[in-house]
Amino acid sequence: MNLIRTVMLGVWLTTTVVPVALSIVLASAFVRGKALFAFARLWCQLALWGAERIAGVHARVHGWDHVASAHAANQRLVICAKHQSAWETFFFLATMPRPLAYVFKKELLWVPFFGWALARMDMVHIDRSARQQASRKVAEQGRLMMDRGNWVILFPEGTRGPRGGQLPYKLGAARLAVATDTPVLPVAVTSARCWPKARWVIEPGVIDVSFGRPIPPQGRDAQALMDEVERWIEADMRRLDPDAYRGQTA
């Protein structure tokens, strides 16, 4: 049954992304910014609807008041989130109250339809093989995106990790936060519980998304700031999904 649900969800995602992506590409000849983001938000909402109704994957959100407070105060944010599956990329774009500028690897631009749409939006694509150039691009374009009213989101581990795993946290998000005097919003996400990287089949269940209190950059260098972000995320992952981390410490 889970295999059938997974295949059905794949069909749903594919059939919905094509018209939305084409709409973004065509509309980009006339509008940019929030108007294009609205198309992308629509597709991500459709993706989450499919994940819930077809695959039985539900979200449980903690700490939303931190997001709502930052939005109400018109506060800039650099968002740092745990990355275990594609699910959270849909979730953030579909639910956050501000347009998001994702920092992502340039290879995604080669994906038909999906990548074409990404190329037309206010996002930051980087070449991970050229680290110094990528770091400069994140700092320069990240500031530009925040000046446009977007929140910038990065996955500090750089790629999807396994359930119960922890990859090295990179400093790009913290460097951007320090350079722009912007708080970092840490987010723990237990998506591998339902949508694991190691297995193709999606399992029904609940994904916890936990937003922490924004961490100010003042008085910290990039390493100290990222260390604090990492401690919060990893500790909360162990609180939310203790079975995955049994026998480990944060």
N, C-alpha and C positions, 0 to 999 in steps of 0.2 A: 504493500500500500504506500509506504513512504517513497519508494522508487517511482511509482505512478504519479504521486503528488509532485515530486521533484521535476519530472518531465513536463507535467502540465504547467508548473510555474515557469519553467524555462521557455515554453511556448508563449505563455502570457507576457513575459518580459520582452521577448523578441518581437512579438506582434505589436506591442504598445510602443516600443522605443522607435520603431521606424517612422511612423507619422509624426511623433513629437520631435525627433531629431531633424527631420526634413523641415518642419515648421520653424525650428530655431535657425537653421541655415538660411532659409528664405527670408525670415523676418529680420535677420541680422543685416540685411541690405538697407533696412529702414530704421531700425531701433537697436539700442544696445542696453547694457546694464540691467536694471530691474525688470524690464519688459521681457528680456530673454530668460532671466532667472525664473520668471513665473512659469514659462513653458517647462523648464527643467524641474521645478518644484512639482508641477502636475504629474510628470512621468514618475518621479520618485514616490509620490502619493499613490499612484497606480501600482507601483512595485510593492509598496508596503501592504496595500489592499490585497494584492495577490498572495504575498507571503502569509498573510493572516488567514484569508478565506480559502486559499487552495492548499497551502502547506501547513497550516495550523501554527504558525509562528507569531507569537504575541509579544508586545513590549510592556515592560513595567518600569516606570520612570521615577527616579529619586532625585531630590535636590533641584527641581525645576525652578524654585524660587530664586536661585542664584542667577539663572538665565533671565528670568523675568525682571529682576532688579537691575541687571546690567542694561537690559534693553530700555527700561523705563528711564534710566539715568543717562541714556544716550552714550554709554561707555564703549570704548573700543575693547575688543577682545582678540587674543590669540588663543585658539582652542586646540588643546592637545588631548587626543583620544587614543585609548587602546584599540588595536586593529586586529580582529580575528576573522572577519569575513567581509563579503560585499554588502551585507545587510546594513551595517552602520553608515555606509556611504549614502544609501537611500534615506535612512532615518534622519540624519542631520539636515540634509538638504530639504526634506519634506516638512520638518517640524520647527526648525529654528526661526525666531521672529525677524531675523535680518538675513539679507542675501549673504551667502558664504562664498569665499574665494578659496578653493581647494589648492593645495600644493601637491602635485602628482607627477609621476614619471612620464616623460614625453612619449614613451611607447604606447600609452593609451590613446594617443591621437591617431594611431594607425588602425584602431578598431572601427570597422565600417559603421556608419550612422552615429553610434555613440561618440566615437572620437571626433567625428566631423562637427558634432554639436559642441563638444567641449572646446574645440578650437575657436569657436565664435563667442565664447562667454568670458566673463572676467575671472579667469583662473590663472594659476601660475604653474606652467609645466617646466620641468627641469631635466637636465641630463645628469643622472646619478653617477655616471662615470667621470664627470668633470666636477669634482666636489667644490673647489674654490669658486668656479664660475657659478655653480648652482647656489652656493651660499650667498653670493653677491646678488643674484637674481631674486632670491627669496626676500632679501633685505630691501631691495629697491622696489620690486613690484608689490611686495607685501605692504609697504608703506603707502603706495599708490592706491591699492585696493581699499585700505582702511580710510584713506582720504575720500573715497567715493561712498563711504558708509557701510562697507562690507565688513564682516568678521572673517578673519583668516583662520583656516583650519588645517592642521597638519597631524599626521600619524607619526609620532617621534621614533617609533621602532622601524619605520621606513617600509615595512611590508607586513602582510598578515602573519600572525604567529599562531602556534597551536594552543589548544585549550590547556591551561596550566603551565604555559611556557612564558618566558620573558626574554626578549631580544634586547640588545644594547640600545639605549635611548640616545638619539643623535641630538645635536645642539641647535639645529636650524631654527626651531620655534623659539627657543630661549634667546638666541641672538637677535631675532626679530623683535621680541618683546622688550629686551633691554635697549635696543637701538631706538625704538619708538616710544619707550616709556609706557608700555601697554601691559595690563594684567594678563595672566595666563589662566584659562579656565580648564582644569583637569577633568577628564571624563573616563570613567571605567565602564566597559561594555563586555558582557558575557556572551557574545553572539556565537562563539564556537560551541556552546552548549547545544545549539540547534543546527548551526550552519558551519560545521567544522571544515577547516582547510584540508585536512588529511583524507576526508571522505567526501565523495561526490553527492551522496544522498542526504537530503535535508530532513531533519527530524522535528516533529511538532513539539512545542514547549514554550517557555517564557524566557525572553532575553531581558536582563536587567541593564538599564542605562542609568548611571549615577553621576550627577554633576556636582563637583566640589565647589567650594568657595573660591572665587578668583584670587590668584596669588600675585601680589604686586611685585614688580621687578626692582623697586627702589632698594638700594643697599646690597644688591646681589649682582655678581657677574653671571654670565650665561651658564657656566657649569653649576654654580650654587643654585640658580633658579631651576635648572632642569633636574638637579638632584632632588629638590623639594617636590617638583611635579611628579617625578618617578616614584618617590616614596608614597605619595598620596594615592596615585593610581594603583600601584601594586598592592598596597595594603587594602584598598577597597575591593580589588579583584578577589582577594582572599576572603574578604568578608561576604561578598556576594555569591561566590562559587567555591565554597570551602572544600568540596569533594575533589575538585580539580587540582587543588594545591596541598592535598593531605601529605603531611610529612615535610612540607617546605616552610620556610620563613621568608618574610618580605625583605 
